[in-house]
Amino acid sequence: MAEQDLPRVGAPPSLKDATWLKRPETARVFAALSGEGIETRAVGGAVRNTLLGLEVAEVDLATTALPDKVMALARKVGLKAIPTGIEHGTVTVVADGVPFEVTTLRRDVETFGRHATVAFTEDWAEDARRRDFTLNALYAGSDGTLFDPLGGYDDLASGRVRFIGDPGARIEEDYLRILRFFRFNAHYGRGPLDETGLAACVRLRDGLGQLSAERIAAELKRVLIAPRAIEAIEALFVYGLLTLVLGGVPRLARFTRLTAIETALAAVPNAPLRLAALAVFVAEDAPRLAARFRLSNAEQAVLALGADDLLDTALPNEAAAKRLLYRGGPSAYVSQVLLAWATDGAAADDADWQAALTLPERWQAPAFPLRGTDLAGLGLEGPALGEMLRRLEQHWVDSGFDTPRETLLAMAGEISRRSPTQDR
């Protein structure tokens, strides 16, 4: 669903028509955690994304009930309750197979990055003040009524990502909020970055060194695929944060071109592919980045495609494209073409590159017509047999996959009859 402009005058709208709010499992959890002086509201992403007309992947709830009470009330009506973070007030309640993270209203007494000493409260505004950005401190009751204690709705409508309270204090509670500031701007922001928040991020940027590789990687991937990824990555570079994150110099121009190409083609953005465009120069960069961010083998394989020495400079020539598709298969081929296109610098509407990209839709690579058993009569085995097949296959590929099987067999016989001296 496309993001919509929000009205900025009058009372905030109701969420009563939200699809997730009407689902039976949501109603069951709200009903279980209401009454007896207990109040429960949806909070954060579900509320924010509903207001923007965006997809809601999960629903988090905040409640005045203490964790033990949440578990007791859920189990009383047959819902599964799991103490996933009970020391911080969080219980996962499962209704009809759908998990809801339910957290007791709290205030942070002392924070240690991801960890904090908390005190429970029944004050909704106090709970809101411990969160990171005002647009994440929006709540909605079971009837869709919006509760906005810190002016988050106006910030959301304005496309303004603003820290709650003192930005420096929020960041020192968890330095990941530096990257979250840029990520939320990339997804939900419009216009310039909030100056106070930006200044705090720059001043405290060395704190990024205290974060785990996995947490940094997760945020970076989200920035890379955001609607305003180009603006966010450029800002991270200009203000001296991007080189700290990547551990090297970025390729901003290539990243910008790849992102523009994907956008023009309405392609689903791919985070490892964009990281390859942004940070890979040579083959050694792929394992370095994979180790730095604890990436999977599959992600590292995508990064490796971005090395300059592996890019086929003959693209988008169709013969070169067919060779590439034959060698790598459709999935790797598309990634290689996009990276080569971005490296080449051609426009996003270039017809030749577009044709190369769609080659898998028009052409299926044939199978090499020979196997080792076809050469059994030549007396070759082991490495010698493998080398013969490799030479014949290369000739077949270079001929445009057009050399007949009989011709290849004749070539094999001729090569095998030549002495090693002649063959040199």
N, C-alpha and C positions, 0 to 999 in steps of 0.2 A: 504494500500500500504506500502511496506517495506521501511524503511529509507535507503537512498543510500549514498555512499561516494561521496563527492563533489570534483571536481577538484580544485586545489589550485594554479594553475599557469595561467597566461594570464588574459584576461578580464572576469568578472563575466558573467555567461550565461544569455540569454534572457528568459523571461517567456511567450513569445508570444504563446506557445502551451498550456498554463495552461487552464484547463477546465473552471474554474470560469471566466476567462478573456474573453472567447468566448461566454458566455451566453448572451442572448438578454437583460436581465435586467441590467447586468453589463455595457453593451455597452450603454444602454439608460442613465444611470447615468453619465458615463464618458462624453457622448456627451452633456448632459445638463450643465455640470460643466466645460466646456472647451471653449476656444475662448475668445474674448474681453479682452485679457491680463491675463486670468485666467488659472491656471494650476492645475490639480488634479492628484494625484497618490495614488495607493494602498499602505498600510503601515502595518508593524508589522506581525502579525501571518499568514496572507494569503501569504505574500511574503516568510517568513521564512519556512513555512510548504511546500510550493510548491517547494522550492529549495531542501528540504530534501525528497521529494517524499511522504509526509504525507498528510492525509486528511485535507481539508480546510473547516471549519464549517461556517465561516462568513468572510465577506470582509469589512475591515475598510478603509476609505479613508481620505487623508489629502489634503487640498486645500488652495490656496492663496486667495480665495474669503472669504469675511467676512460673518458671519452667516446670516445676513439679506439678503445678496445677494444670498447665497446658497438657502435659502428658496424661494426667488423670481424666481430664474432660474429653480428650480425644479418644482414649481407650473406652471410656464409658459408652460412647455411641458407636463403637466398633471400628474406629479408625486406628491405623498403625501409627505409633509415635516412637521416634528414634532420637535419643539424646546426642545429636551430632556435634553440638558445641555448647553443652549445658552450662559449662563454667562461665560462658559469656552470654548465657540466656537464650541460646538457640536450640530449638527442637524441630526436627523435620516430621511433619504430619503428612501421612499418605492417605489420600482419598481416591478410591477407584483407580489405583495405580499411578495417580498424579501426585508428585511431592510438592509440599508447600513448606518453605523455610519460615518458621515462626520464631520471632525474637522478642523477648520481653523488653519493654521500654527501659532504657538505661542511660547512664551518663558515665563517661570515661573518667576514672579517678586518676589513673596513671597509665601512660601508653609506652609500649616498647615495639615500635614498628607494627607488625601484624598482631602483636599481643597487647593486651591491655588489662588493667585491673578495673573492674566495673562495679557500679552500684546501681541497683534497680530503682526505678522510679515510676510514678503514674503521671508524670508531667510530659505531655506530648511535645511541648516546645523545648523542654530540656533534652528530650531524645533527639529532636531535630538538630539541635545545636552541636551535637557530637559528630554529625555527618560531614562529608567533604564539601559538596557544592549545593547551593540553594535549590537547583533544579532536581536534586535527588532527595530533597526533604519535603516531598509532596505526599500526602496520604489521601486515601479514599475509603469511605465506609462501605458497608455491604449494600447500601442503597445508592451508591455512586456519588455521594456528597464529598466534595473536595475539601481537604483541610490543608491550609497553606500558612504555617506559622511564621515563615521567614521571608516571604516575598518571592518564593521560587517560581510561582506561575508567571509573574511579570518578567523575570529573567529568562524563563523558557520561551515565552512569547517574543522576547527581544533577541533571542539567539545569543544570550550573554551567559558565559560560564564564570560564575563568581564563587570564590571560596566563602564558606561560612565563618564569620568572625575574622580573626587575624590569619592571613594566608600563611605566614611563616610558622605560626603555631600548628596549623593544620598539617603542614608539610612535615614538620619535625615529629609529629605523631606517626607518620608513615611516609617515607621519602618516595614511595611509589606514586603518591599523589602528584608529583611533578609530571610524570608521564601521563597520568590520568587527566591532568589539566589540558594537555595538548590533545589527548585522545577524545575527550568530551567536546573540545572545540572543533575537532575534525568531524565529529558526528553530528553535533547539535548547534554549533556556534555559527553566528553570522556577524560579519564586520570584524573590527580589530579585536585582538586579545585584551582581556581586562588588564589594565596597566599594573595595578597593585599585585594581582596574582602572578603576572609574568615576572615582575621584579623579584618576587619572593622565590620563584622557581629558579631564576638565574643565580640569585645570591646563594641558594642552598644546593646547587647542582652537584656538588661533590658528594652529597649524601646518597646519590645513585649508586656509588661504590659499595654501599652497605647492603644492597638488595641482592637477592638470589638471581641466578641466571634465568630460572624458569619464570619468575614474576616479571622480569624485564622483557623477556621474549613474548610473553602473553600480551602485555600492553603494546609492545612494538607491532606485533601482528595486527592488532586491532586498529592502530593508527594507519598502517600501510593500506588497509582496505576500506578506509573511511571515505565518505563522499568528498571531504575536503582534505584528502591525504596530502596533496601537493603543497597546500598552504601550511599544513602542520609540519611536514618534513622540512620545508624551507625555513620555518620559524625555529625549529629545533637546531638547524644548522647555523642560522644567523646568530642565535644567542648562545652558541657554544656548547650545546648539549648533545648534538648528534654524534660528534666524534667520540665523546665519552661513552655513548651507548654502543656504537659500532666497534670501537677500538681501532678506527682507521678513517681514512678520508672517503666521503661518499661520492657517488656519481650522480649528482642531482639532475643533470640534463637528461641522462638516459632514463632515470626513474620517471621524470616528468613526461618524457615522450611515451614510455610504456603505459603509464597511467592514462594519458590522453588517448592512446590507441584503444585500450580496453574500454574506456568510456564511450568513444565513438562507435565501437562495435557492439555496445551494450553487453559486453562479456562480464561474467561473474569474476570479480577481482580475486587474485590468488596471492596470498601473503608471501609464501616462499619465492614465487616468481618475481614479485616486486622487490623482495629483499635481494634477490640475485641481481636485478637491474641496478639496485642502489649501491650495493657493497662489494660485488665480485669483479675483480679485474683479471686475476690469473687463477689457474686451477687450485693453487694452494689456499686461496681465500675460502673455498667452500668448506673444507674440513675445519679451518680455523673458526669460522662463524658457527658451524654446527657445534663445535665444542664449547664455544663461548656462550651459546644460547641453549645448550642441551637439546638440540634438534634431533628429530628422528632420521633414520637412514633414508627414508623416502624424501624428506625435506632437504637433506644434504644432496641427494641426487639432482633435485631441481636447481639448487644453488650452483652445482657444478656446470650446468648448462650455460651459465652466464660468463664463463671465462672467455676472454677475447681469443685465445689461441684455439678454442674449440668451435668458434662460430664459423659457419660456411660463408665466405665472402662472395661466393658465386650466386647466392640467393639475391633476388627472388626468381632467378632463372628456373624454368620448369624442370629441366633435366637435373639440376642440382637439387631441387625440391624433391623430386622422386627418389634420388639416391638417399637423401636424408630420411625420408619417410620409410623407405625400405630398411634402413639400418636401425632406426630408433623406435619405430612403431608410432601410431597416431598420437598418443598422449604426450610423449616426449617431443614429438615433431612439432606440435602446436606451440609448446613452450619455447622450443628453439627458434621457430620462425618469429614469434613475438619479440624475443630478445634480440635477434638479428635485425629485425625491423627497427626496434628502438635504437639500436647501436648505429644503424645506417643513417638515421636521421630523416628518413622519408616521412612525408605527411601522413596523418592518420587516415586520409581518404585515398591513398595511393592505390591505383587499380592493380598494379602488378603484385604488390605485397598482399593485397586482399585475395587475389587469385591463388597465391602460394598458400595462404592460410587455409583456404577452403579445399585444397587438393585432396585431403582424405575423404571428402564427400563425393569427389568425382573419380577417384582412381584408387584401386586396391592393389597393393604391391604383390607381384607374382611370387611364387615359390621357386627357389633355385632348383633347376631340374636334375642335379646330380647329387648322389650320396657316395659315401666311402665304398660301399659294396659295388658301385658301378665301375670302380677303378681297380677291382681285385686282381684282374689279369695283368696289371703292370708291375706287380711285385713290390708295391709300396706299402709301408705300414708305419704306425706311430707318427712322429713329427713330420716325416717326409710326406706321408699321405695327407696330413693336415695342411701342410704348406701347398701341396698341389691343389687341393680343394680351394684354398684361399685365393690362389692365383687365378684359377678358373672363374671363381665367383666374381672377383674384381673385374676381370675382363667382361664377364656377362653384364655386370652392373654398368660399367663404362660404355658398353655398346647400347645402352638404353634398354636392357633386359631383353635383347632381341637376338642374341646368338643362339641358334638351335642346339638341342641336346647332342645331336650327332656331331656337330662341329666342335663342341666342347670336348667330346670324347676323342676326336681326332687330334685336337690340340694336346690333350693329355698324353696321347701316345707319342706324338712328335717330341714333346718336352722330355719325356722319360727316355727316349732314345738318344738324346744328346748327352755328351759327356759333361761332367762338371765344368771342365775348362771351357767348352763351347758355350755352355749355358751362361757363363759369366759375360 
